[in-house]
Amino acid sequence: MRRRGLLALVVVSLVIVAAALVALILDSRKVDGSPEQAGRAYLDAWAAENLTEMRKQVASPPQDFLDQHRRLSSDLQILSIKLTPGAVVRRGAQAADMPFEGIRQIGELGQWNFSSVLHLAVRDGEWKVIWTPETLHPGVAADERLRITEIPVPGTELLTRQGKPLPNDSGAEAYMKDLVGKIDEFYEEEPSGWAIEARSAAGRSRKLVVFRQATERTYRTTLDWWTQAAAARALDGVGHPAAIVAIKPSTGEVRAVADRLPGQGAFYKPYPPGSTFKIITASALLRDQLTGDSPVDCPAHYSVPNGRTFDNHRDEGHGTVSLRQAFALSCNTSFSRLAVEHLTDGRLRREAEEFGFGGNLKSGLGGVCGSVREAGNGDELGADAIGQNSVEATPLCMALVAAAVENGTWRPPRLMSEQAVRRLEVQGRPKPRKLPAQVVSQLRSMMSAVVTDGTAASAGLPKGVSGKTGTAEPSSGDDHAWFVGYRGDLAFAVFVEHGGTGAEAAAGLAARFLGAL
């Protein structure tokens, strides 16, 4: 009996389930259309701006359904809308979702892309859209109203020569900001932009999308993205203010300015250049019938007649060497003595002027080179000859000195095209100056010897680099470190404020910089 009763119970349950399934199937057969058809019909009506037909596709639309759409179109100046349906996702037999992509044309400002979802359900035997304010635009709350508002925007955007933004933490940001301001001065129309803003009933607002007017100005600078990145990363972790400036010798284009000095010192703050100035002293001596092979004395100490005494680094003496070797070993005593004996009539100062000293550089953003006062006696001239006393130079200036040796012509620097720079520099630019060929060839040999056999031989510099180390004594604090040089059509200056010796501090940074290129 128990088995018969249990069997009867199972049979009854199966009959109930079967009946429910049949009823469900019959009920689903009563639904008109499909969620795909209902969703597409709604989107087609929306794109055609047929609000009445849209409303018919909605289950229980709000009374202000039409007003909400008209107000949005008016507030945002919507000229057209394009809607693309996605694949329908079923949520059982009675519900489904249709994702879609939208593109609104906002007046003359541009297109506003958005993504949303149509929620669909069976109501009274038909597939209908379950409408909420987010169907009109996702992410907008019921109490928020969209509007177009004018916003300030940068008038000019500066890019690298490749058309890319500057690398992060490049050290050139302040220069680009100043250059933007200088360019904007040429335009009468103030730069402006527009944004779509969502403002709540409580007065809170947030920007959903920003448009920039056609007055947007984009310019390419001469900065090279890879060179700028290599210079910036070479300075990472340096414990002192420092800068690297790189120049293309054949054109004067600034390829990199990674400046972590106070006051944009790479362009505007002169420092004593130390022994890197011996490039200019050597150039003046080579014009005076000396050659790189001329024998010179390099004692540990040299005293100007009736004047001060000059010392070599670590009081080292090297006896009689060639001028090339004295340059490579950075003999202070040799260059002080030779200057006192050969350059007493102002020739050192005039030689410095051939390398840009004494003038502004007119790069498009200005910049100064350096200065050398007329020496009043042998003490001053001997100190000037080794980059001390009155001599001052910016890293930009010394990069141009190295570039002049590489190319044979001193050229003024520029950060933009020649045409743009001439427009920005009202008073004009200095002209290129060709150096004597025999002087240039010997300077190249001397700078090569610094890296192969001289003070920079152990710095780990790549092959093909020529340069000059410099250690400068400021009026207070530790020594400044310099290394200037070139490799191929790229010249550079590395400067570390109060960083120590050029051979140890600056030349090592140059190796890191060049190794990343």
C-alpha positions as CSV (number, residue, x, y, z in Angstrom):
1,M,0.0,0.0,0.0
2,R,2.8,2.4,0.9
3,R,4.4,1.8,-2.5
4,R,1.2,2.4,-4.3
5,G,0.7,5.7,-2.4
6,L,4.2,6.9,-3.1
7,L,3.9,6.0,-6.7
8,A,0.6,8.0,-6.9
9,L,2.3,11.0,-5.3
10,V,5.1,10.9,-7.9
11,V,2.7,10.6,-10.8
12,V,0.7,13.6,-9.5
13,S,3.9,15.7,-9.1
14,L,5.0,14.9,-12.7
15,V,1.6,15.8,-14.0
16,I,1.8,19.2,-12.2
17,V,5.3,19.9,-13.5
18,A,4.3,18.9,-17.0
19,A,1.2,21.1,-16.8
20,A,3.3,24.1,-15.7
21,L,5.8,23.6,-18.5
22,V,3.0,23.4,-21.1
23,A,1.5,26.5,-19.6
24,L,4.8,28.3,-19.8
25,I,5.3,27.2,-23.4
26,L,1.8,28.3,-24.3
27,D,2.3,31.6,-22.5
28,S,5.6,32.2,-24.3
29,R,4.0,31.5,-27.6
30,K,1.5,34.3,-26.8
31,V,4.4,36.9,-26.7
32,D,4.5,39.1,-29.8
33,G,7.9,39.7,-31.4
34,S,11.3,39.3,-29.8
35,P,13.6,41.3,-27.7
36,E,15.8,41.9,-30.7
37,Q,12.9,43.4,-32.7
38,A,11.7,45.6,-29.8
39,G,15.2,46.9,-29.1
40,R,16.0,47.7,-32.7
41,A,12.7,49.4,-33.2
42,Y,13.4,51.6,-30.2
43,L,16.9,52.5,-31.4
44,D,15.7,53.2,-34.9
45,A,13.0,55.5,-33.7
46,W,15.6,57.3,-31.4
47,A,18.0,57.8,-34.3
48,A,15.2,59.2,-36.4
49,E,14.2,61.5,-33.6
50,N,10.7,59.9,-33.6
51,L,9.9,60.5,-30.0
52,T,6.3,59.3,-30.3
53,E,7.3,55.9,-31.7
54,M,10.0,55.6,-29.0
55,R,7.4,56.2,-26.3
56,K,5.2,53.4,-27.8
57,Q,8.1,50.9,-27.3
58,V,8.4,51.7,-23.6
59,A,6.6,50.0,-20.8
60,S,5.0,52.6,-18.5
61,P,6.9,55.6,-19.8
62,P,7.1,58.6,-17.4
63,Q,4.8,61.5,-18.2
64,D,7.8,63.8,-19.1
65,F,9.4,61.2,-21.3
66,L,9.2,63.4,-24.4
67,D,10.2,66.5,-22.5
68,Q,13.3,64.8,-21.1
69,H,14.6,63.9,-24.6
70,R,13.7,67.3,-26.0
71,R,15.5,69.1,-23.1
72,L,18.6,67.0,-23.5
73,S,18.7,67.7,-27.3
74,S,18.3,71.4,-26.7
75,D,20.7,71.7,-23.8
76,L,23.5,69.8,-25.6
77,Q,22.7,71.2,-29.1
78,I,22.5,67.6,-30.4
79,L,22.5,67.7,-34.2
80,S,22.3,63.9,-34.7
81,I,22.6,60.6,-33.0
82,K,23.9,57.3,-34.3
83,L,23.0,54.1,-32.4
84,T,24.5,50.6,-33.0
85,P,22.8,47.6,-31.3
86,G,24.8,44.8,-29.8
87,A,23.9,41.1,-29.2
88,V,20.9,40.5,-27.0
89,V,21.5,38.7,-23.7
90,R,18.5,36.7,-22.4
91,R,17.6,36.9,-18.7
92,G,15.1,34.0,-18.8
93,A,12.0,33.8,-20.9
94,Q,10.6,37.2,-19.8
95,A,13.6,39.5,-19.8
96,A,16.6,40.5,-21.8
97,D,19.4,43.1,-22.2
98,M,20.6,44.8,-25.4
99,P,23.8,46.7,-25.1
100,F,24.4,49.5,-27.7
101,E,26.9,52.1,-28.7
102,G,25.9,55.7,-29.3
103,I,27.5,58.7,-31.0
104,R,26.0,62.2,-30.5
105,Q,27.1,65.1,-32.6
106,I,27.3,68.0,-30.2
107,G,26.8,71.2,-32.3
108,E,30.1,72.2,-33.9
109,L,32.1,70.9,-30.9
110,G,32.4,67.3,-32.1
111,Q,31.2,63.8,-31.3
112,W,30.4,62.4,-27.9
113,N,30.6,58.6,-27.8
114,F,28.8,56.6,-25.2
115,S,27.7,53.1,-24.3
116,S,24.5,52.0,-22.7
117,V,22.1,49.1,-22.3
118,L,18.4,48.7,-23.1
119,H,16.6,46.6,-20.5
120,L,13.7,44.7,-22.1
121,A,10.9,42.6,-20.6
122,V,7.6,41.0,-21.6
123,R,4.6,43.2,-20.6
124,D,1.0,42.3,-21.7
125,G,2.3,39.8,-24.2
126,E,4.8,42.2,-25.8
127,W,8.5,42.9,-25.5
128,K,8.9,46.4,-24.2
129,V,11.8,48.7,-23.1
130,I,12.1,49.2,-19.4
131,W,13.1,52.9,-19.4
132,T,15.0,54.8,-16.8
133,P,16.9,58.2,-17.1
134,E,20.1,56.2,-17.5
135,T,18.7,54.8,-20.7
136,L,18.9,58.3,-22.1
137,H,22.5,58.6,-20.9
138,P,24.4,56.2,-18.7
139,G,26.0,57.5,-15.5
140,V,23.7,60.4,-15.1
141,A,21.6,60.5,-12.0
142,A,17.9,61.4,-12.0
143,D,18.5,64.8,-10.3
144,E,21.3,65.8,-12.7
145,R,20.9,68.0,-15.7
146,L,23.5,68.1,-18.5
147,R,24.7,71.3,-20.0
148,I,27.5,72.8,-22.1
149,T,29.8,75.1,-20.3
150,E,32.9,77.1,-21.4
151,I,36.2,76.2,-19.7
152,P,39.7,77.6,-20.0
153,V,42.2,75.3,-21.9
154,P,45.8,75.6,-22.9
155,G,46.0,77.6,-26.1
156,T,49.2,75.9,-27.3
157,E,50.4,72.3,-27.0
158,L,54.1,71.6,-27.6
159,L,55.3,68.1,-28.7
160,T,58.6,66.5,-29.5
161,R,59.9,66.5,-33.0
162,Q,58.2,63.0,-33.4
163,G,54.8,64.5,-32.5
164,K,54.7,62.9,-29.1
165,P,54.3,64.5,-25.7
166,L,57.4,64.9,-23.6
167,P,58.5,61.9,-21.5
168,N,57.3,61.9,-17.9
169,D,59.4,64.0,-15.5
170,S,61.6,65.1,-18.4
171,G,63.1,68.2,-16.8
172,A,61.9,70.4,-19.7
173,E,58.4,71.1,-18.4
174,A,59.2,74.7,-17.2
175,Y,60.8,75.5,-20.6
176,M,57.8,74.3,-22.5
177,K,55.4,76.2,-20.2
178,D,57.3,79.4,-20.8
179,L,57.5,78.8,-24.6
180,V,53.7,78.2,-24.7
181,G,53.2,81.6,-23.0
182,K,55.5,83.2,-25.5
183,I,53.7,81.7,-28.5
184,D,50.3,82.6,-27.0
185,E,51.3,86.3,-27.0
186,F,51.1,86.3,-30.8
187,Y,47.4,85.3,-30.8
188,E,44.7,87.9,-30.2
189,E,42.0,85.3,-29.5
190,E,42.0,83.8,-26.0
191,P,42.1,80.0,-26.0
192,S,39.0,78.4,-24.7
193,G,37.2,75.1,-24.6
194,W,33.9,73.5,-23.8
195,A,32.8,70.7,-21.6
196,I,29.6,68.8,-21.0
197,E,28.8,69.1,-17.4
198,A,26.4,67.2,-15.1
199,R,24.9,69.5,-12.5
200,S,22.8,68.2,-9.6
201,A,19.9,69.8,-8.0
202,A,22.1,70.6,-5.0
203,G,24.5,72.6,-7.2
204,R,27.3,70.0,-7.5
205,S,28.8,69.7,-10.9
206,R,31.1,67.3,-12.7
207,K,32.6,67.2,-16.2
208,L,31.7,64.3,-18.4
209,V,33.6,65.2,-21.6
210,V,35.8,68.1,-22.7
211,F,36.0,69.6,-26.2
212,R,38.6,72.0,-27.4
213,Q,37.8,74.7,-30.0
214,A,39.4,74.9,-33.4
215,T,41.7,77.6,-32.0
216,E,43.8,74.8,-30.5
217,R,47.4,75.1,-31.5
218,T,49.9,72.3,-31.7
219,Y,53.5,72.8,-32.5
220,R,56.5,70.4,-32.7
221,T,59.7,71.5,-31.0
222,T,63.2,70.3,-31.9
223,L,63.3,68.1,-28.7
224,D,63.9,64.4,-29.6
225,W,61.7,62.1,-27.5
226,W,64.4,59.4,-27.1
227,T,67.3,61.9,-26.4
228,Q,65.1,63.8,-23.9
229,A,64.1,60.5,-22.1
230,A,67.7,59.4,-22.0
231,A,68.9,62.7,-20.5
232,A,66.1,62.8,-17.9
233,R,66.6,59.2,-16.8
234,A,70.4,59.7,-16.6
235,L,69.7,62.4,-13.9
236,D,67.4,60.1,-11.8
237,G,68.9,59.5,-8.4
238,V,71.5,62.2,-8.7
239,G,71.8,63.8,-5.3
240,H,72.7,67.3,-6.5
241,P,71.0,69.8,-8.8
242,A,72.1,68.9,-12.3
243,A,71.4,69.3,-16.0
244,I,72.0,67.8,-19.4
245,V,71.7,69.8,-22.6
246,A,72.1,68.1,-26.0
247,I,72.5,69.9,-29.4
248,K,72.5,68.8,-33.0
249,P,75.8,70.4,-34.2
250,S,74.8,70.6,-37.9
251,T,71.7,72.7,-37.2
252,G,71.9,74.0,-33.6
253,E,68.6,72.2,-32.8
254,V,68.2,71.5,-29.1
255,R,67.6,67.8,-28.8
256,A,67.2,67.6,-25.0
257,V,67.2,69.9,-22.0
258,A,66.9,67.9,-18.8
259,D,67.2,70.6,-16.2
260,R,67.0,70.1,-12.5
261,L,68.9,73.2,-11.6
262,P,67.2,76.2,-9.8
263,G,65.8,78.9,-12.0
264,Q,66.1,77.0,-15.3
265,G,69.8,77.2,-14.9
266,A,70.7,75.2,-18.0
267,F,69.6,78.2,-20.1
268,Y,69.7,81.2,-17.9
269,K,72.2,80.8,-14.9
270,P,75.9,80.9,-15.7
271,Y,78.4,79.0,-13.6
272,P,82.2,78.9,-13.7
273,P,82.9,76.3,-16.4
274,G,86.3,75.2,-15.0
275,S,88.5,73.2,-17.3
276,T,85.9,72.8,-20.0
277,F,86.8,76.4,-20.9
278,K,90.2,75.1,-21.9
279,I,88.5,74.2,-25.3
280,I,88.3,78.0,-25.9
281,T,91.8,78.7,-24.5
282,A,93.2,76.0,-26.7
283,S,91.4,77.4,-29.7
284,A,93.0,80.8,-29.1
285,L,96.5,79.2,-28.6
286,L,96.1,77.2,-31.8
287,R,95.5,80.4,-33.7
288,D,98.9,81.7,-32.3
289,Q,101.1,79.3,-34.2
290,L,100.9,76.5,-31.6
291,T,99.8,73.0,-32.6
292,G,98.6,70.0,-30.7
293,D,102.1,68.6,-30.9
294,S,103.8,71.7,-29.5
295,P,105.8,70.8,-26.4
296,V,104.7,72.6,-23.2
297,D,105.6,72.3,-19.5
298,C,103.1,70.8,-17.1
299,P,104.7,71.3,-13.6
300,A,102.7,70.8,-10.4
301,H,102.7,74.5,-9.8
302,Y,103.1,77.7,-11.8
303,S,103.6,81.2,-10.5
304,V,102.7,84.2,-12.6
305,P,105.6,86.7,-12.5
306,N,105.1,88.8,-9.5
307,G,101.7,87.2,-9.1
308,R,99.7,84.2,-7.8
309,T,100.5,80.5,-8.0
310,F,98.4,78.0,-9.9
311,D,98.2,74.3,-9.0
312,N,97.3,71.1,-10.8
313,H,94.7,68.8,-9.5
314,R,96.2,66.9,-6.6
315,D,99.5,68.8,-7.1
316,E,100.4,66.4,-10.0
317,G,103.2,67.4,-12.4
318,H,103.8,65.7,-15.7
319,G,106.9,67.4,-17.0
320,T,107.2,68.4,-20.6
321,V,104.3,67.1,-22.7
322,S,102.5,68.0,-26.0
323,L,99.8,70.6,-25.9
324,R,97.4,67.7,-26.7
325,Q,98.6,65.8,-23.7
326,A,98.3,68.9,-21.5
327,F,94.7,69.3,-22.6
328,A,93.9,65.6,-22.1
329,L,95.5,65.7,-18.6
330,S,93.8,69.0,-17.9
331,C,97.1,70.8,-16.8
332,N,96.1,74.0,-15.2
333,T,99.7,75.1,-15.0
334,S,100.2,74.7,-18.7
335,F,97.2,76.7,-19.8
336,S,97.6,79.5,-17.2
337,R,101.2,80.0,-18.3
338,L,100.5,79.8,-22.0
339,A,97.7,82.3,-21.6
340,V,99.9,84.8,-19.7
341,E,102.6,84.4,-22.3
342,H,100.6,84.4,-25.5
343,L,97.1,85.9,-24.9
344,T,97.8,89.1,-23.0
345,D,96.1,91.5,-25.5
346,G,92.5,90.4,-25.0
347,R,92.7,87.5,-27.5
348,L,91.1,85.0,-25.0
349,R,88.1,87.2,-24.6
350,R,87.7,87.7,-28.3
351,E,88.1,83.9,-28.9
352,A,85.3,83.3,-26.4
353,E,83.0,85.7,-28.3
354,E,83.6,83.5,-31.4
355,F,82.0,80.7,-29.3
356,G,78.9,82.7,-28.3
357,F,80.2,84.3,-25.1
358,G,78.9,87.8,-24.4
359,G,75.6,87.6,-26.0
360,N,72.0,86.3,-25.8
361,L,71.3,83.0,-27.6
362,K,67.8,83.7,-29.1
363,S,66.7,80.1,-29.1
364,G,63.1,81.0,-29.4
365,L,63.0,81.0,-25.6
366,G,66.0,83.2,-25.1
367,G,68.9,81.9,-23.1
368,V,72.3,83.3,-22.3
369,C,75.8,81.9,-23.1
370,G,78.4,83.3,-20.7
371,S,80.8,86.1,-20.1
372,V,84.5,86.8,-19.8
373,R,85.7,90.2,-18.6
374,E,88.9,91.8,-19.9
375,A,91.7,90.6,-17.7
376,G,93.5,93.3,-15.8
377,N,96.7,91.4,-15.0
378,G,98.4,88.1,-15.3
379,D,96.6,86.7,-12.3
380,E,93.2,87.3,-13.8
381,L,94.2,86.1,-17.2
382,G,95.8,82.9,-15.9
383,A,92.6,82.1,-13.9
384,D,90.3,83.0,-16.9
385,A,92.3,80.5,-19.0
386,I,91.2,77.6,-16.8
387,G,87.6,78.7,-16.5
388,Q,87.8,80.5,-13.2
389,N,87.9,84.2,-12.1
390,S,85.5,86.2,-14.4
391,V,84.5,83.3,-16.7
392,E,80.9,82.1,-16.4
393,A,78.8,79.9,-18.8
394,T,75.5,78.1,-18.9
395,P,75.3,74.3,-19.7
396,L,73.6,75.4,-23.0
397,C,76.5,77.6,-23.8
398,M,79.1,74.8,-23.2
399,A,77.0,72.3,-25.2
400,L,77.2,74.8,-28.1
401,V,81.0,75.0,-27.7
402,A,81.3,71.2,-28.1
403,A,78.9,71.3,-31.0
404,A,81.1,74.0,-32.7
405,V,84.1,71.7,-32.5
406,E,82.3,68.7,-33.9
407,N,80.8,70.7,-36.8
408,G,83.4,73.3,-37.4
409,T,80.8,76.1,-37.2
410,W,79.4,77.7,-34.1
411,R,75.6,78.0,-34.5
412,P,73.0,79.6,-32.2
413,P,70.6,77.1,-30.6
414,R,66.9,76.8,-31.4
415,L,63.9,75.0,-29.9
416,M,61.6,75.3,-32.8
417,S,61.8,75.7,-36.6
418,E,64.0,78.5,-37.8
419,Q,61.0,80.4,-39.1
420,A,59.2,80.1,-35.8
421,V,62.3,81.2,-33.8
422,R,62.8,84.3,-36.0
423,R,59.2,85.2,-35.3
424,L,59.5,84.8,-31.6
425,E,62.9,86.5,-31.2
426,V,62.1,90.1,-32.0
427,Q,65.7,91.4,-32.1
428,G,67.0,88.7,-34.3
429,R,69.5,85.9,-33.8
430,P,73.3,85.8,-33.9
431,K,74.8,84.5,-37.1
432,P,76.7,81.2,-37.4
433,R,80.5,81.6,-37.2
434,K,82.8,79.3,-39.1
435,L,86.0,78.3,-37.2
436,P,89.4,77.9,-38.8
437,A,89.7,74.4,-40.2
438,Q,93.2,73.8,-38.8
439,V,92.1,74.8,-35.4
440,V,89.0,72.6,-35.5
441,S,90.9,69.5,-36.6
442,Q,93.4,69.9,-33.7
443,L,90.7,70.6,-31.1
444,R,88.9,67.4,-32.2
445,S,92.2,65.4,-31.7
446,M,92.6,67.0,-28.2
447,M,89.0,66.2,-27.1
448,S,89.4,62.6,-28.4
449,A,92.5,62.2,-26.3
450,V,90.6,63.3,-23.1
451,V,88.5,60.1,-23.5
452,T,91.1,57.7,-24.7
453,D,94.1,58.7,-22.6
454,G,93.1,61.6,-20.4
455,T,90.9,62.5,-17.4
456,A,87.8,60.8,-18.8
457,A,89.5,57.5,-19.8
458,S,88.0,55.5,-16.9
459,A,84.4,57.0,-17.1
460,G,83.0,54.1,-19.2
461,L,82.0,56.4,-22.2
462,P,81.0,54.7,-25.4
463,K,83.3,54.5,-28.4
464,G,83.4,57.5,-30.6
465,V,82.9,60.1,-27.8
466,S,85.2,63.1,-27.6
467,G,85.0,65.6,-24.7
468,K,86.5,67.6,-21.9
469,T,86.1,67.3,-18.2
470,G,85.9,70.3,-15.9
471,T,86.0,70.9,-12.2
472,A,85.1,74.4,-11.2
473,E,85.6,76.2,-7.9
474,P,82.6,78.4,-7.0
475,S,82.8,81.2,-4.5
476,S,81.3,79.0,-1.9
477,G,80.5,75.3,-1.5
478,D,81.9,72.2,-3.1
479,D,83.2,72.1,-6.6
480,H,81.0,72.0,-9.7
481,A,81.4,69.0,-12.0
482,W,81.3,69.4,-15.8
483,F,81.7,67.2,-18.9
484,V,81.1,68.4,-22.4
485,G,81.6,66.6,-25.6
486,Y,80.1,65.0,-28.7
487,R,79.5,61.8,-30.5
488,G,78.5,62.0,-34.2
489,D,75.9,64.7,-34.8
490,L,75.1,65.1,-31.1
491,A,76.9,67.4,-28.7
492,F,76.1,67.7,-25.1
493,A,77.0,69.3,-21.7
494,V,76.6,67.6,-18.4
495,F,76.7,69.8,-15.3
496,V,76.3,68.8,-11.6
497,E,76.1,71.7,-9.2
498,H,78.5,71.2,-6.2
499,G,78.8,67.6,-7.5
500,G,82.6,67.2,-7.2
501,T,85.0,66.5,-10.0
502,G,84.1,66.4,-13.7
503,A,85.9,63.1,-14.3
504,E,84.1,61.3,-11.5
505,A,80.6,62.9,-11.4
506,A,79.8,64.5,-14.7
507,A,81.6,62.1,-17.1
508,G,79.8,59.1,-15.5
509,L,76.4,60.8,-16.1
510,A,77.4,61.4,-19.7
511,A,78.2,57.7,-20.1
512,R,74.8,56.8,-18.6
513,F,73.1,59.3,-20.9
514,L,74.9,58.1,-24.1
515,G,74.5,54.5,-23.2
516,A,70.7,54.8,-23.3
517,L,70.6,56.2,-26.9
